[in-house]
Amino acid sequence: MKKTSLRLAVLAGAALAFLALTPSQASASVSIDFQVGPQGPPPPHFEHRWAPPYRDAVWIPGHYEWVHGHYDWVGGYYAYPPHHGAHWVAPSYVVRGGVYYYRPGRWAY
């Protein structure tokens, strides 16, 4: 009885270790919202998108960010995706109960 329990525990531990170390196609993303206040961002600036500097470049559009109690414009730019298949999710503002929350941009897979 004791050998069976020990063998079962070792096999269960090996299976868990295998699952933990195996790469997965699914990916979880965490979204963090920052409370801004009752006023939303100003309208975005018009930006001219220039030619990509390299073949896999991803355009990150300009947007307003809430910094030290006011909105700052961050101009658009090209970036390298962290890995093949990643796409950019633009930052956004969500209104809940009359209060704006800033949700930063992020790479999604």
Backbone as JSON Lines, residues from 0, in Angstrom:
{"i":0,"aa":"M","n":[0.83,-1.2,0.0],"ca":[0.0,0.0,0.0],"c":[0.86,1.25,0.0]}
{"i":1,"aa":"K","n":[1.93,1.24,0.8],"ca":[2.78,2.4,0.92],"c":[3.51,2.67,-0.39]}
{"i":2,"aa":"K","n":[3.99,1.61,-1.09],"ca":[4.7,1.79,-2.35],"c":[3.77,2.37,-3.41]}
{"i":3,"aa":"T","n":[2.51,1.95,-3.42],"ca":[1.55,2.46,-4.41],"c":[1.3,3.95,-4.18]}
{"i":4,"aa":"S","n":[1.12,4.38,-2.95],"ca":[0.88,5.79,-2.64],"c":[2.08,6.64,-3.02]}
{"i":5,"aa":"L","n":[3.27,6.15,-2.73],"ca":[4.49,6.89,-3.07],"c":[4.64,6.98,-4.59]}
{"i":6,"aa":"R","n":[4.4,5.87,-5.29],"ca":[4.5,5.86,-6.74],"c":[3.47,6.81,-7.35]}
{"i":7,"aa":"L","n":[2.26,6.83,-6.85],"ca":[1.21,7.71,-7.34],"c":[1.59,9.18,-7.1]}
{"i":8,"aa":"A","n":[2.15,9.48,-5.94],"ca":[2.56,10.86,-5.63],"c":[3.68,11.3,-6.56]}
{"i":9,"aa":"V","n":[4.64,10.43,-6.84],"ca":[5.75,10.77,-7.74],"c":[5.22,11.0,-9.16]}
{"i":10,"aa":"L","n":[4.33,10.13,-9.63],"ca":[3.76,10.3,-10.96],"c":[2.93,11.59,-11.07]}
{"i":11,"aa":"A","n":[2.15,11.89,-10.04],"ca":[1.36,13.13,-10.04],"c":[2.27,14.35,-10.05]}
{"i":12,"aa":"G","n":[3.34,14.32,-9.27],"ca":[4.3,15.43,-9.25],"c":[4.98,15.6,-10.6]}
{"i":13,"aa":"A","n":[5.35,14.48,-11.24],"ca":[5.99,14.56,-12.55],"c":[5.02,15.13,-13.59]}
{"i":14,"aa":"A","n":[3.76,14.72,-13.52],"ca":[2.76,15.23,-14.47],"c":[2.56,16.74,-14.28]}
{"i":15,"aa":"L","n":[2.48,17.19,-13.04],"ca":[2.32,18.62,-12.78],"c":[3.53,19.41,-13.26]}
{"i":16,"aa":"A","n":[4.73,18.89,-13.02],"ca":[5.94,19.57,-13.48],"c":[5.97,19.65,-15.0]}
{"i":17,"aa":"F","n":[5.57,18.58,-15.67],"ca":[5.52,18.56,-17.12],"c":[4.55,19.61,-17.65]}
{"i":18,"aa":"L","n":[3.35,19.69,-17.05],"ca":[2.36,20.67,-17.48],"c":[2.82,22.1,-17.22]}
{"i":19,"aa":"A","n":[3.5,22.32,-16.12],"ca":[3.96,23.66,-15.78],"c":[5.07,24.12,-16.71]}
{"i":20,"aa":"L","n":[5.89,23.21,-17.2],"ca":[7.02,23.57,-18.03],"c":[6.73,23.5,-19.53]}
{"i":21,"aa":"T","n":[5.59,22.96,-19.91],"ca":[5.24,22.85,-21.32],"c":[4.7,24.19,-21.82]}
{"i":22,"aa":"P","n":[5.26,24.72,-22.94],"ca":[4.73,25.98,-23.46],"c":[3.31,25.81,-23.95]}
{"i":23,"aa":"S","n":[2.53,26.84,-23.78],"ca":[1.12,26.79,-24.15],"c":[0.83,27.85,-25.2]}
{"i":24,"aa":"Q","n":[-0.07,27.56,-26.12],"ca":[-0.47,28.54,-27.13],"c":[-1.36,29.6,-26.5]}
{"i":25,"aa":"A","n":[-2.12,29.24,-25.5],"ca":[-3.0,30.2,-24.85],"c":[-2.17,31.09,-23.94]}
{"i":26,"aa":"S","n":[-2.59,32.31,-23.83],"ca":[-1.86,33.24,-22.99],"c":[-2.85,34.12,-22.26]}
{"i":27,"aa":"A","n":[-2.63,34.29,-21.0],"ca":[-3.5,35.16,-20.22],"c":[-2.91,36.56,-20.22]}
{"i":28,"aa":"S","n":[-3.77,37.56,-20.28],"ca":[-3.27,38.92,-20.19],"c":[-3.95,39.6,-19.02]}
{"i":29,"aa":"V","n":[-3.21,40.42,-18.35],"ca":[-3.71,41.12,-17.19],"c":[-3.99,42.55,-17.61]}
{"i":30,"aa":"S","n":[-5.13,43.06,-17.26],"ca":[-5.48,44.44,-17.59],"c":[-5.57,45.24,-16.31]}
{"i":31,"aa":"I","n":[-4.83,46.34,-16.26],"ca":[-4.84,47.21,-15.09],"c":[-5.43,48.54,-15.52]}
{"i":32,"aa":"D","n":[-6.42,49.01,-14.81],"ca":[-7.05,50.3,-15.1],"c":[-6.61,51.31,-14.06]}
{"i":33,"aa":"F","n":[-6.39,52.56,-14.49],"ca":[-6.02,53.64,-13.59],"c":[-7.14,54.66,-13.56]}
{"i":34,"aa":"Q","n":[-7.62,55.03,-12.37],"ca":[-8.68,56.01,-12.26],"c":[-8.15,57.37,-12.67]}
{"i":35,"aa":"V","n":[-8.9,58.06,-13.53],"ca":[-8.48,59.36,-14.04],"c":[-9.33,60.47,-13.45]}
{"i":36,"aa":"G","n":[-10.63,60.41,-13.58],"ca":[-11.51,61.45,-13.06],"c":[-12.76,61.57,-13.92]}
{"i":37,"aa":"P","n":[-13.53,62.65,-13.71],"ca":[-14.79,62.78,-14.42],"c":[-14.66,63.26,-15.86]}
{"i":38,"aa":"Q","n":[-13.48,63.73,-16.26],"ca":[-13.31,64.27,-17.61],"c":[-12.48,63.32,-18.47]}
{"i":39,"aa":"G","n":[-12.99,63.01,-19.66],"ca":[-12.27,62.14,-20.59],"c":[-11.15,62.88,-21.29]}
{"i":40,"aa":"P","n":[-10.38,62.17,-22.11],"ca":[-9.26,62.78,-22.8],"c":[-9.71,63.71,-23.92]}
{"i":41,"aa":"P","n":[-8.86,64.67,-24.3],"ca":[-9.18,65.52,-25.45],"c":[-9.18,64.7,-26.73]}
{"i":42,"aa":"P","n":[-9.69,65.27,-27.85],"ca":[-9.66,64.52,-29.1],"c":[-8.22,64.27,-29.54]}
{"i":43,"aa":"P","n":[-7.94,63.14,-30.2],"ca":[-6.58,62.83,-30.6],"c":[-6.04,63.77,-31.67]}
{"i":44,"aa":"H","n":[-4.73,63.91,-31.71],"ca":[-4.05,64.68,-32.75],"c":[-4.11,63.89,-34.06]}
{"i":45,"aa":"F","n":[-4.05,64.6,-35.18],"ca":[-3.9,63.91,-36.45],"c":[-2.42,63.59,-36.62]}
{"i":46,"aa":"E","n":[-2.11,62.36,-36.97],"ca":[-0.72,61.95,-37.16],"c":[-0.54,61.38,-38.56]}
{"i":47,"aa":"H","n":[0.58,61.69,-39.12],"ca":[0.93,61.08,-40.41],"c":[1.81,59.88,-40.12]}
{"i":48,"aa":"R","n":[1.37,58.71,-40.57],"ca":[2.17,57.49,-40.37],"c":[3.19,57.41,-41.49]}
{"i":49,"aa":"W","n":[4.46,57.34,-41.13],"ca":[5.52,57.26,-42.13],"c":[5.79,55.8,-42.49]}
{"i":50,"aa":"A","n":[6.66,55.59,-43.46],"ca":[6.97,54.23,-43.93],"c":[7.62,53.43,-42.8]}
{"i":51,"aa":"P","n":[7.27,52.15,-42.68],"ca":[7.86,51.33,-41.62],"c":[9.37,51.18,-41.81]}
{"i":52,"aa":"P","n":[10.12,51.22,-40.72],"ca":[11.57,51.11,-40.81],"c":[12.06,49.69,-41.08]}
{"i":53,"aa":"Y","n":[11.22,48.69,-40.88],"ca":[11.56,47.29,-41.14],"c":[10.28,46.53,-41.44]}
{"i":54,"aa":"R","n":[10.43,45.36,-42.02],"ca":[9.3,44.59,-42.55],"c":[8.24,44.24,-41.51]}
{"i":55,"aa":"D","n":[8.62,43.82,-40.33],"ca":[7.66,43.38,-39.31],"c":[7.26,44.48,-38.33]}
{"i":56,"aa":"A","n":[7.56,45.73,-38.66],"ca":[7.25,46.84,-37.75],"c":[5.74,46.95,-37.53]}
{"i":57,"aa":"V","n":[5.38,47.26,-36.29],"ca":[3.98,47.45,-35.93],"c":[3.81,48.91,-35.51]}
{"i":58,"aa":"W","n":[2.83,49.58,-36.11],"ca":[2.56,50.98,-35.78],"c":[1.79,51.06,-34.46]}
{"i":59,"aa":"I","n":[2.34,51.81,-33.51],"ca":[1.67,52.07,-32.24],"c":[1.1,53.49,-32.36]}
{"i":60,"aa":"P","n":[-0.22,53.66,-32.49],"ca":[-0.78,54.99,-32.72],"c":[-0.58,55.91,-31.52]}
{"i":61,"aa":"G","n":[-0.55,57.22,-31.82],"ca":[-0.45,58.21,-30.74],"c":[-1.7,58.19,-29.87]}
{"i":62,"aa":"H","n":[-1.55,58.59,-28.63],"ca":[-2.67,58.57,-27.69],"c":[-2.36,59.48,-26.5]}
{"i":63,"aa":"Y","n":[-3.38,59.8,-25.75],"ca":[-3.2,60.56,-24.51],"c":[-2.99,59.61,-23.36]}
{"i":64,"aa":"E","n":[-2.09,59.96,-22.49],"ca":[-1.89,59.22,-21.23],"c":[-2.11,60.18,-20.08]}
{"i":65,"aa":"W","n":[-2.64,59.66,-18.99],"ca":[-2.88,60.45,-17.79],"c":[-1.6,60.43,-16.97]}
{"i":66,"aa":"V","n":[-0.95,61.59,-16.84],"ca":[0.34,61.68,-16.14],"c":[0.29,62.85,-15.16]}
{"i":67,"aa":"H","n":[0.49,62.59,-13.9],"ca":[0.57,63.63,-12.85],"c":[-0.6,64.62,-12.9]}
{"i":68,"aa":"G","n":[-1.8,64.11,-13.07],"ca":[-2.99,64.94,-12.99],"c":[-3.39,65.66,-14.26]}
{"i":69,"aa":"H","n":[-2.76,65.35,-15.41],"ca":[-3.17,65.95,-16.67],"c":[-2.88,64.98,-17.82]}
{"i":70,"aa":"Y","n":[-3.46,65.3,-18.98],"ca":[-3.26,64.46,-20.15],"c":[-2.0,64.88,-20.91]}
{"i":71,"aa":"D","n":[-1.16,63.93,-21.26],"ca":[0.02,64.16,-22.09],"c":[-0.14,63.36,-23.38]}
{"i":72,"aa":"W","n":[0.16,64.0,-24.52],"ca":[0.1,63.33,-25.81],"c":[1.38,62.53,-26.02]}
{"i":73,"aa":"V","n":[1.23,61.27,-26.39],"ca":[2.36,60.41,-26.74],"c":[2.23,60.14,-28.23]}
{"i":74,"aa":"G","n":[3.2,60.61,-29.02],"ca":[3.14,60.45,-30.47],"c":[3.29,59.0,-30.9]}
{"i":75,"aa":"G","n":[2.76,58.69,-32.08],"ca":[2.83,57.33,-32.6],"c":[4.26,56.95,-32.99]}
{"i":76,"aa":"Y","n":[4.52,55.66,-33.03],"ca":[5.85,55.14,-33.35],"c":[5.75,53.69,-33.8]}
{"i":77,"aa":"Y","n":[6.81,53.2,-34.39],"ca":[6.89,51.78,-34.78],"c":[7.63,51.01,-33.7]}
{"i":78,"aa":"A","n":[7.24,49.76,-33.51],"ca":[7.89,48.91,-32.5],"c":[8.02,47.48,-33.02]}
{"i":79,"aa":"Y","n":[8.93,46.75,-32.41],"ca":[9.07,45.32,-32.68],"c":[8.05,44.57,-31.85]}
{"i":80,"aa":"P","n":[7.3,43.65,-32.44],"ca":[6.44,42.8,-31.62],"c":[7.32,41.92,-30.72]}
{"i":81,"aa":"P","n":[6.86,41.58,-29.53],"ca":[7.68,40.75,-28.63],"c":[7.93,39.36,-29.2]}
{"i":82,"aa":"H","n":[7.0,38.84,-30.01],"ca":[7.21,37.57,-30.71],"c":[6.21,37.45,-31.85]}
{"i":83,"aa":"H","n":[6.45,36.49,-32.72],"ca":[5.6,36.29,-33.9],"c":[4.15,36.06,-33.49]}
{"i":84,"aa":"G","n":[3.24,36.73,-34.15],"ca":[1.82,36.55,-33.86],"c":[1.26,37.56,-32.87]}
{"i":85,"aa":"A","n":[2.1,38.37,-32.26],"ca":[1.6,39.35,-31.3],"c":[0.98,40.52,-32.05]}
{"i":86,"aa":"H","n":[-0.05,41.12,-31.48],"ca":[-0.66,42.31,-32.07],"c":[-0.87,43.34,-30.96]}
{"i":87,"aa":"W","n":[-0.89,44.61,-31.37],"ca":[-1.01,45.72,-30.42],"c":[-2.47,46.02,-30.14]}
{"i":88,"aa":"V","n":[-2.81,46.13,-28.88],"ca":[-4.15,46.55,-28.45],"c":[-3.98,47.98,-27.94]}
{"i":89,"aa":"A","n":[-4.62,48.93,-28.6],"ca":[-4.45,50.35,-28.28],"c":[-4.97,50.67,-26.88]}
{"i":90,"aa":"P","n":[-4.41,51.68,-26.24],"ca":[-4.94,52.1,-24.94],"c":[-6.36,52.64,-25.1]}
{"i":91,"aa":"S","n":[-7.1,52.61,-24.03],"ca":[-8.48,53.09,-24.11],"c":[-8.9,53.69,-22.78]}
{"i":92,"aa":"Y","n":[-10.02,54.37,-22.81],"ca":[-10.62,54.92,-21.6],"c":[-11.98,54.28,-21.42]}
{"i":93,"aa":"V","n":[-12.25,53.83,-20.21],"ca":[-13.5,53.16,-19.88],"c":[-14.21,54.04,-18.86]}
{"i":94,"aa":"V","n":[-15.51,54.22,-19.02],"ca":[-16.29,55.02,-18.07],"c":[-17.11,54.08,-17.21]}
{"i":95,"aa":"R","n":[-16.93,54.19,-15.91],"ca":[-17.72,53.41,-14.94],"c":[-18.23,54.36,-13.87]}
{"i":96,"aa":"G","n":[-19.53,54.48,-13.76],"ca":[-20.11,55.34,-12.74],"c":[-19.73,56.8,-12.89]}
{"i":97,"aa":"G","n":[-19.57,57.26,-14.12],"ca":[-19.22,58.66,-14.35],"c":[-17.75,58.98,-14.16]}
{"i":98,"aa":"V","n":[-16.93,57.97,-13.91],"ca":[-15.49,58.17,-13.71],"c":[-14.73,57.49,-14.85]}
{"i":99,"aa":"Y","n":[-13.76,58.19,-15.42],"ca":[-12.94,57.63,-16.5],"c":[-11.79,56.83,-15.9]}
{"i":100,"aa":"Y","n":[-11.53,55.68,-16.51],"ca":[-10.4,54.84,-16.15],"c":[-9.55,54.64,-17.39]}
{"i":101,"aa":"Y","n":[-8.25,54.81,-17.23],"ca":[-7.31,54.64,-18.34],"c":[-6.82,53.2,-18.36]}
{"i":102,"aa":"R","n":[-6.93,52.56,-19.52],"ca":[-6.44,51.19,-19.69],"c":[-5.26,51.26,-20.67]}
{"i":103,"aa":"P","n":[-4.03,51.06,-20.2],"ca":[-2.86,51.2,-21.07],"c":[-2.85,50.22,-22.24]}
{"i":104,"aa":"G","n":[-2.17,50.6,-23.31],"ca":[-2.0,49.7,-24.45],"c":[-1.13,48.51,-24.05]}
{"i":105,"aa":"R","n":[-1.26,47.42,-24.84],"ca":[-0.51,46.21,-24.47],"c":[-0.4,45.31,-25.69]}
{"i":106,"aa":"W","n":[0.54,44.39,-25.64],"ca":[0.67,43.36,-26.67],"c":[-0.23,42.2,-26.29]}
{"i":107,"aa":"A","n":[-0.96,41.69,-27.25],"ca":[-1.82,40.52,-27.04],"c":[-1.37,39.42,-27.99]}
{"i":108,"aa":"Y","n":[-1.66,38.19,-27.64],"ca":[-1.18,37.04,-28.42],"c":[-2.33,36.18,-28.86]}
